[in-house]
């Protein structure tokens, strides 16, 4: 079975992990699932979420640091 990337389910899992305060795990998930900043923004906007978009900016920064190591 082919592994799915950047699905709504993965976005919601990542979001819940982040909102629960587990930022390190959320950043690892962001890397594992392959989300870019634009994709996170697209999911956020498509779902009409009230979350602060800056939380996702921080998350992407953390994920980029992991990717560069």
Backbone as XML, in Angstrom:
<?xml version="1.0"?>
<chain id="A" units="angstrom">
  <residue number="1" name="UNK">
    <atom name="N" x="0.837" y="-1.183" z="0.000"/>
    <atom name="CA" x="0.000" y="0.000" z="0.000"/>
    <atom name="C" x="0.880" y="1.244" z="0.000"/>
  </residue>
  <residue number="2" name="UNK">
    <atom name="N" x="0.598" y="2.173" z="-0.875"/>
    <atom name="CA" x="1.365" y="3.400" z="-0.977"/>
    <atom name="C" x="1.049" y="4.323" z="0.195"/>
  </residue>
  <residue number="3" name="UNK">
    <atom name="N" x="2.096" y="4.866" z="0.796"/>
    <atom name="CA" x="1.917" y="5.765" z="1.934"/>
    <atom name="C" x="1.385" y="7.114" z="1.451"/>
  </residue>
  <residue number="4" name="UNK">
    <atom name="N" x="0.379" y="7.623" z="2.148"/>
    <atom name="CA" x="-0.231" y="8.912" z="1.815"/>
    <atom name="C" x="0.533" y="10.035" z="2.528"/>
  </residue>
  <residue number="5" name="UNK">
    <atom name="N" x="0.700" y="11.137" z="1.835"/>
    <atom name="CA" x="1.364" y="12.293" z="2.413"/>
    <atom name="C" x="0.471" y="13.519" z="2.325"/>
  </residue>
  <residue number="6" name="UNK">
    <atom name="N" x="0.561" y="14.353" z="3.339"/>
    <atom name="CA" x="-0.116" y="15.642" z="3.384"/>
    <atom name="C" x="-1.638" y="15.535" z="3.267"/>
  </residue>
  <residue number="7" name="UNK">
    <atom name="N" x="-2.194" y="14.575" z="3.963"/>
    <atom name="CA" x="-3.639" y="14.393" z="3.959"/>
    <atom name="C" x="-4.282" y="15.279" z="5.030"/>
  </residue>
  <residue number="8" name="UNK">
    <atom name="N" x="-5.592" y="15.435" z="4.926"/>
    <atom name="CA" x="-6.327" y="16.192" z="5.943"/>
    <atom name="C" x="-6.191" y="15.514" z="7.301"/>
  </residue>
  <residue number="9" name="UNK">
    <atom name="N" x="-6.240" y="14.195" z="7.321"/>
    <atom name="CA" x="-6.088" y="13.456" z="8.584"/>
    <atom name="C" x="-4.733" y="13.754" z="9.218"/>
  </residue>
  <residue number="10" name="UNK">
    <atom name="N" x="-3.673" y="13.768" z="8.407"/>
    <atom name="CA" x="-2.342" y="14.069" z="8.932"/>
    <atom name="C" x="-2.271" y="15.515" z="9.423"/>
  </residue>
  <residue number="11" name="UNK">
    <atom name="N" x="-2.881" y="16.428" z="8.684"/>
    <atom name="CA" x="-2.903" y="17.826" z="9.114"/>
    <atom name="C" x="-3.599" y="17.955" z="10.467"/>
  </residue>
  <residue number="12" name="UNK">
    <atom name="N" x="-4.737" y="17.305" z="10.625"/>
    <atom name="CA" x="-5.477" y="17.394" z="11.885"/>
    <atom name="C" x="-4.703" y="16.766" z="13.040"/>
  </residue>
  <residue number="13" name="UNK">
    <atom name="N" x="-3.990" y="15.671" z="12.767"/>
    <atom name="CA" x="-3.151" y="15.048" z="13.797"/>
    <atom name="C" x="-2.023" y="16.000" z="14.200"/>
  </residue>
  <residue number="14" name="UNK">
    <atom name="N" x="-1.384" y="16.601" z="13.203"/>
    <atom name="CA" x="-0.315" y="17.557" z="13.457"/>
    <atom name="C" x="-0.840" y="18.743" z="14.264"/>
  </residue>
  <residue number="15" name="UNK">
    <atom name="N" x="-1.989" y="19.262" z="13.874"/>
    <atom name="CA" x="-2.610" y="20.403" z="14.554"/>
    <atom name="C" x="-2.925" y="20.068" z="16.010"/>
  </residue>
  <residue number="16" name="UNK">
    <atom name="N" x="-3.520" y="18.909" z="16.231"/>
    <atom name="CA" x="-3.870" y="18.518" z="17.598"/>
    <atom name="C" x="-2.618" y="18.364" z="18.460"/>
  </residue>
  <residue number="17" name="UNK">
    <atom name="N" x="-1.587" y="17.766" z="17.902"/>
    <atom name="CA" x="-0.326" y="17.607" z="18.636"/>
    <atom name="C" x="0.243" y="18.968" z="19.010"/>
  </residue>
  <residue number="18" name="UNK">
    <atom name="N" x="0.226" y="19.898" z="18.068"/>
    <atom name="CA" x="0.737" y="21.251" z="18.308"/>
    <atom name="C" x="-0.103" y="21.966" z="19.366"/>
  </residue>
  <residue number="19" name="UNK">
    <atom name="N" x="-1.416" y="21.903" z="19.227"/>
    <atom name="CA" x="-2.303" y="22.602" z="20.169"/>
    <atom name="C" x="-2.240" y="22.018" z="21.575"/>
  </residue>
  <residue number="20" name="UNK">
    <atom name="N" x="-1.855" y="20.742" z="21.674"/>
    <atom name="CA" x="-1.683" y="20.114" z="22.988"/>
    <atom name="C" x="-0.334" y="20.446" z="23.608"/>
  </residue>
  <residue number="21" name="UNK">
    <atom name="N" x="0.466" y="21.251" z="22.895"/>
    <atom name="CA" x="1.731" y="21.714" z="23.453"/>
    <atom name="C" x="2.930" y="20.848" z="23.148"/>
  </residue>
  <residue number="22" name="UNK">
    <atom name="N" x="2.746" y="19.825" z="22.340"/>
    <atom name="CA" x="3.870" y="18.942" z="22.009"/>
    <atom name="C" x="4.479" y="19.397" z="20.678"/>
  </residue>
  <residue number="23" name="UNK">
    <atom name="N" x="5.131" y="20.542" z="20.729"/>
    <atom name="CA" x="5.672" y="21.176" z="19.535"/>
    <atom name="C" x="6.765" y="20.338" z="18.875"/>
  </residue>
  <residue number="24" name="UNK">
    <atom name="N" x="7.598" y="19.686" z="19.670"/>
    <atom name="CA" x="8.683" y="18.874" z="19.098"/>
    <atom name="C" x="8.125" y="17.732" z="18.271"/>
  </residue>
  <residue number="25" name="UNK">
    <atom name="N" x="7.111" y="17.064" z="18.782"/>
    <atom name="CA" x="6.490" y="15.967" z="18.034"/>
    <atom name="C" x="5.770" y="16.490" z="16.802"/>
  </residue>
  <residue number="26" name="UNK">
    <atom name="N" x="5.123" y="17.628" z="16.935"/>
    <atom name="CA" x="4.431" y="18.225" z="15.792"/>
    <atom name="C" x="5.427" y="18.566" z="14.681"/>
  </residue>
  <residue number="27" name="UNK">
    <atom name="N" x="6.596" y="19.086" z="15.054"/>
    <atom name="CA" x="7.622" y="19.399" z="14.053"/>
    <atom name="C" x="8.129" y="18.124" z="13.386"/>
  </residue>
  <residue number="28" name="UNK">
    <atom name="N" x="8.334" y="17.068" z="14.167"/>
    <atom name="CA" x="8.747" y="15.785" z="13.598"/>
    <atom name="C" x="7.689" y="15.253" z="12.632"/>
  </residue>
  <residue number="29" name="UNK">
    <atom name="N" x="6.425" y="15.384" z="13.006"/>
    <atom name="CA" x="5.334" y="14.949" z="12.131"/>
    <atom name="C" x="5.304" y="15.778" z="10.851"/>
  </residue>
  <residue number="30" name="UNK">
    <atom name="N" x="5.545" y="17.065" z="10.985"/>
    <atom name="CA" x="5.557" y="17.952" z="9.824"/>
    <atom name="C" x="6.622" y="17.491" z="8.824"/>
  </residue>
  <residue number="31" name="UNK">
    <atom name="N" x="7.776" y="17.122" z="9.324"/>
    <atom name="CA" x="8.856" y="16.608" z="8.473"/>
    <atom name="C" x="8.464" y="15.265" z="7.875"/>
  </residue>
  <residue number="32" name="UNK">
    <atom name="N" x="7.980" y="14.360" z="8.718"/>
    <atom name="CA" x="7.613" y="13.015" z="8.255"/>
    <atom name="C" x="6.540" y="13.064" z="7.173"/>
  </residue>
  <residue number="33" name="UNK">
    <atom name="N" x="5.547" y="13.902" z="7.361"/>
    <atom name="CA" x="4.436" y="13.975" z="6.414"/>
    <atom name="C" x="4.767" y="14.828" z="5.186"/>
  </residue>
  <residue number="34" name="UNK">
    <atom name="N" x="5.837" y="15.631" z="5.269"/>
    <atom name="CA" x="6.280" y="16.416" z="4.129"/>
    <atom name="C" x="5.524" y="17.709" z="3.894"/>
  </residue>
  <residue number="35" name="UNK">
    <atom name="N" x="4.901" y="18.256" z="4.942"/>
    <atom name="CA" x="4.147" y="19.501" z="4.779"/>
    <atom name="C" x="5.077" y="20.683" z="4.547"/>
  </residue>
  <residue number="36" name="UNK">
    <atom name="N" x="4.700" y="21.523" z="3.606"/>
    <atom name="CA" x="5.373" y="22.809" z="3.402"/>
    <atom name="C" x="4.525" y="23.882" z="4.076"/>
  </residue>
  <residue number="37" name="UNK">
    <atom name="N" x="5.085" y="25.071" z="4.181"/>
    <atom name="CA" x="4.339" y="26.182" z="4.774"/>
    <atom name="C" x="3.060" y="26.457" z="3.986"/>
  </residue>
  <residue number="38" name="UNK">
    <atom name="N" x="3.155" y="26.442" z="2.673"/>
    <atom name="CA" x="1.996" y="26.707" z="1.813"/>
    <atom name="C" x="0.903" y="25.657" z="2.020"/>
  </residue>
  <residue number="39" name="UNK">
    <atom name="N" x="1.288" y="24.408" z="2.146"/>
    <atom name="CA" x="0.294" y="23.337" z="2.342"/>
    <atom name="C" x="-0.408" y="23.470" z="3.688"/>
  </residue>
  <residue number="40" name="UNK">
    <atom name="N" x="0.345" y="23.842" z="4.715"/>
    <atom name="CA" x="-0.282" y="24.064" z="6.024"/>
    <atom name="C" x="-1.266" y="25.227" z="5.943"/>
  </residue>
  <residue number="41" name="UNK">
    <atom name="N" x="-0.851" y="26.286" z="5.271"/>
    <atom name="CA" x="-1.735" y="27.447" z="5.099"/>
    <atom name="C" x="-2.995" y="27.054" z="4.322"/>
  </residue>
  <residue number="42" name="UNK">
    <atom name="N" x="-2.822" y="26.282" z="3.266"/>
    <atom name="CA" x="-3.974" y="25.854" z="2.459"/>
    <atom name="C" x="-4.963" y="25.033" z="3.276"/>
  </residue>
  <residue number="43" name="UNK">
    <atom name="N" x="-4.459" y="24.085" z="4.069"/>
    <atom name="CA" x="-5.344" y="23.278" z="4.928"/>
    <atom name="C" x="-6.047" y="24.180" z="5.931"/>
  </residue>
  <residue number="44" name="UNK">
    <atom name="N" x="-5.291" y="25.078" z="6.539"/>
    <atom name="CA" x="-5.826" y="25.992" z="7.547"/>
    <atom name="C" x="-6.970" y="26.822" z="6.968"/>
  </residue>
  <residue number="45" name="UNK">
    <atom name="N" x="-6.747" y="27.386" z="5.789"/>
    <atom name="CA" x="-7.762" y="28.230" z="5.160"/>
    <atom name="C" x="-8.957" y="27.426" z="4.671"/>
  </residue>
  <residue number="46" name="UNK">
    <atom name="N" x="-8.701" y="26.248" z="4.096"/>
    <atom name="CA" x="-9.786" y="25.418" z="3.561"/>
    <atom name="C" x="-10.739" y="24.958" z="4.659"/>
  </residue>
  <residue number="47" name="UNK">
    <atom name="N" x="-10.195" y="24.778" z="5.860"/>
    <atom name="CA" x="-11.017" y="24.296" z="6.961"/>
    <atom name="C" x="-11.638" y="25.442" z="7.754"/>
  </residue>
  <residue number="48" name="UNK">
    <atom name="N" x="-11.253" y="26.671" z="7.438"/>
    <atom name="CA" x="-11.813" y="27.822" z="8.147"/>
    <atom name="C" x="-11.502" y="27.816" z="9.628"/>
  </residue>
  <residue number="49" name="UNK">
    <atom name="N" x="-10.301" y="27.412" z="9.980"/>
    <atom name="CA" x="-9.922" y="27.292" z="11.392"/>
    <atom name="C" x="-9.689" y="28.651" z="12.027"/>
  </residue>
  <residue number="50" name="UNK">
    <atom name="N" x="-9.926" y="28.730" z="13.312"/>
    <atom name="CA" x="-9.728" y="29.958" z="14.076"/>
    <atom name="C" x="-8.336" y="30.010" z="14.707"/>
  </residue>
  <residue number="51" name="UNK">
    <atom name="N" x="-7.522" y="28.977" z="14.484"/>
    <atom name="CA" x="-6.170" y="28.955" z="15.047"/>
    <atom name="C" x="-5.389" y="30.159" z="14.556"/>
  </residue>
  <residue number="52" name="UNK">
    <atom name="N" x="-4.414" y="30.553" z="15.344"/>
    <atom name="CA" x="-3.507" y="31.623" z="14.944"/>
    <atom name="C" x="-2.542" y="31.075" z="13.894"/>
  </residue>
  <residue number="53" name="UNK">
    <atom name="N" x="-2.545" y="31.656" z="12.716"/>
    <atom name="CA" x="-1.692" y="31.187" z="11.625"/>
    <atom name="C" x="-0.217" y="31.261" z="12.006"/>
  </residue>
  <residue number="54" name="UNK">
    <atom name="N" x="0.130" y="32.141" z="12.941"/>
    <atom name="CA" x="1.527" y="32.266" z="13.360"/>
    <atom name="C" x="2.018" y="31.020" z="14.070"/>
  </residue>
  <residue number="55" name="UNK">
    <atom name="N" x="1.136" y="30.242" z="14.669"/>
    <atom name="CA" x="1.550" y="28.962" z="15.249"/>
    <atom name="C" x="2.128" y="28.053" z="14.172"/>
  </residue>
  <residue number="56" name="UNK">
    <atom name="N" x="1.536" y="28.104" z="12.991"/>
    <atom name="CA" x="2.022" y="27.270" z="11.886"/>
    <atom name="C" x="3.344" y="27.798" z="11.335"/>
  </residue>
  <residue number="57" name="UNK">
    <atom name="N" x="3.536" y="29.106" z="11.398"/>
    <atom name="CA" x="4.812" y="29.694" z="10.980"/>
    <atom name="C" x="5.923" y="29.194" z="11.892"/>
  </residue>
  <residue number="58" name="UNK">
    <atom name="N" x="5.667" y="29.205" z="13.177"/>
    <atom name="CA" x="6.642" y="28.695" z="14.148"/>
    <atom name="C" x="6.915" y="27.222" z="13.887"/>
  </residue>
  <residue number="59" name="UNK">
    <atom name="N" x="5.864" y="26.458" z="13.669"/>
    <atom name="CA" x="6.003" y="25.022" z="13.420"/>
    <atom name="C" x="6.847" y="24.753" z="12.177"/>
  </residue>
  <residue number="60" name="UNK">
    <atom name="N" x="6.607" y="25.489" z="11.112"/>
    <atom name="CA" x="7.385" y="25.309" z="9.881"/>
    <atom name="C" x="8.859" y="25.630" z="10.126"/>
  </residue>
  <residue number="61" name="UNK">
    <atom name="N" x="9.120" y="26.665" z="10.904"/>
    <atom name="CA" x="10.506" y="26.995" z="11.244"/>
    <atom name="C" x="11.187" y="25.862" z="11.982"/>
  </residue>
  <residue number="62" name="UNK">
    <atom name="N" x="10.486" y="25.268" z="12.920"/>
    <atom name="CA" x="11.038" y="24.126" z="13.660"/>
    <atom name="C" x="11.286" y="22.945" z="12.720"/>
  </residue>
  <residue number="63" name="UNK">
    <atom name="N" x="10.341" y="22.692" z="11.836"/>
    <atom name="CA" x="10.476" y="21.576" z="10.897"/>
    <atom name="C" x="11.644" y="21.804" z="9.939"/>
  </residue>
  <residue number="64" name="UNK">
    <atom name="N" x="11.825" y="23.040" z="9.497"/>
    <atom name="CA" x="12.937" y="23.348" z="8.593"/>
    <atom name="C" x="14.288" y="23.130" z="9.270"/>
  </residue>
  <residue number="65" name="UNK">
    <atom name="N" x="14.373" y="23.468" z="10.535"/>
    <atom name="CA" x="15.618" y="23.206" z="11.278"/>
    <atom name="C" x="15.897" y="21.712" z="11.335"/>
  </residue>
  <residue number="66" name="UNK">
    <atom name="N" x="14.855" y="20.918" z="11.556"/>
    <atom name="CA" x="15.038" y="19.454" z="11.570"/>
    <atom name="C" x="15.463" y="18.939" z="10.194"/>
  </residue>
  <residue number="67" name="UNK">
    <atom name="N" x="14.852" y="19.464" z="9.155"/>
    <atom name="CA" x="15.175" y="19.025" z="7.789"/>
    <atom name="C" x="16.625" y="19.357" z="7.427"/>
  </residue>
  <residue number="68" name="UNK">
    <atom name="N" x="17.136" y="20.457" z="7.942"/>
    <atom name="CA" x="18.487" y="20.874" z="7.579"/>
    <atom name="C" x="19.571" y="20.107" z="8.328"/>
  </residue>
  <residue number="69" name="UNK">
    <atom name="N" x="19.192" y="19.382" z="9.350"/>
    <atom name="CA" x="20.190" y="18.596" z="10.122"/>
    <atom name="C" x="20.448" y="17.256" z="9.517"/>
  </residue>
</chain>
